[in-house]
Amino acid sequence: MDLTLLMYLVPSLVMFGCGVYGFITRKNMIAILISLELMLNSVDINFAVFNRYLFPGTIDGMFFALFAIAIAAAETAVALAIVINVYRVAKKVDINQITKLKF
């Protein structure tokens, strides 16, 4: 059964929309990080899907997706280290409490 391009792009669009909504509305730093990862995963799906439909014989889109996953893993490690340090100082991971770190 051959799946159409729309069957891949609609879930990716829903994932990206949920990620944007979570990124904008959340105040917890870990929830914001999860929303950012959700957006990056939807972009990875788009890389793979457009590679399959535009260039069916190559795997360039897969390499882009793999590279994006590696960058996201490094970004997550750095962001979690920052969140842990913020928690040590402010005792909360609420975005509004981060102003305590200025002084």
C-alpha positions in Angstrom: 0.0 0.0 0.0 1.5 3.3 -1.1 1.0 6.1 1.4 0.5 9.6 0.0 2.6 12.6 1.0 -0.3 14.1 2.9 -0.5 11.1 5.2 3.0 11.9 6.5 2.7 15.6 6.5 -0.5 16.0 8.5 0.9 14.2 11.6 4.1 16.1 11.3 2.1 19.4 11.1 0.1 18.4 14.2 3.3 17.5 16.1 4.9 20.9 15.1 1.7 22.7 16.1 1.6 21.0 19.5 5.3 21.9 20.0 4.8 25.5 19.2 1.8 25.7 21.5 3.7 24.1 24.3 6.7 26.3 23.8 4.7 29.5 23.9 2.3 28.6 26.8 4.5 26.6 29.3 6.4 28.3 32.1 8.3 25.2 33.2 11.7 25.0 31.5 11.6 21.2 31.1 8.1 21.4 29.4 9.5 24.0 27.1 12.5 21.7 26.3 10.1 18.8 25.5 8.1 21.1 23.2 11.2 22.1 21.4 12.2 18.5 20.9 8.7 17.7 19.6 9.2 20.5 17.0 12.6 19.1 16.0 11.2 15.6 15.6 8.5 16.8 13.3 11.1 18.5 11.1 13.0 15.2 11.0 9.9 13.5 9.7 9.7 16.1 7.0 13.3 15.6 6.0 12.7 11.9 5.5 9.4 12.2 3.8 10.5 14.9 1.3 13.6 12.9 0.5 11.5 9.8 -0.3 9.1 11.7 -2.6 11.5 14.2 -4.3 14.6 12.0 -4.6 13.5 8.4 -4.2 16.9 6.8 -5.0 19.0 8.8 -2.5 19.3 9.0 1.2 20.3 12.7 1.6 17.2 13.5 3.7 18.0 10.6 6.0 21.4 12.1 6.6 19.9 15.5 7.3 17.5 13.8 9.8 20.3 11.9 11.5 22.4 15.1 11.7 19.4 17.0 13.2 18.9 14.2 15.8 22.5 14.4 16.8 22.3 18.2 17.2 19.1 17.8 19.2 20.7 15.3 21.5 23.6 17.7 22.2 21.2 20.6 22.6 19.2 18.6 25.1 22.3 17.7 27.2 23.3 21.3 27.4 19.8 22.5 28.2 19.3 19.9 30.9 22.7 20.9 32.5 21.5 24.6 32.5 18.1 23.5 34.0 19.9 21.6 36.8 22.1 24.6 37.6 19.1 26.9 37.6 17.3 24.5 40.0 20.2 24.5 42.3 20.2 28.3 42.6 16.5 29.2 42.3 14.9 25.9 43.7 12.4 26.1 40.9 12.4 25.7 37.1 9.7 28.3 36.5 10.6 30.8 33.9 9.4 33.7 36.1 11.8 32.7 38.8 14.9 33.0 36.6 15.3 36.7 37.3 16.8 35.7 40.6 20.0 34.7 38.8 20.7 38.3 37.7 22.1 39.3 41.1 
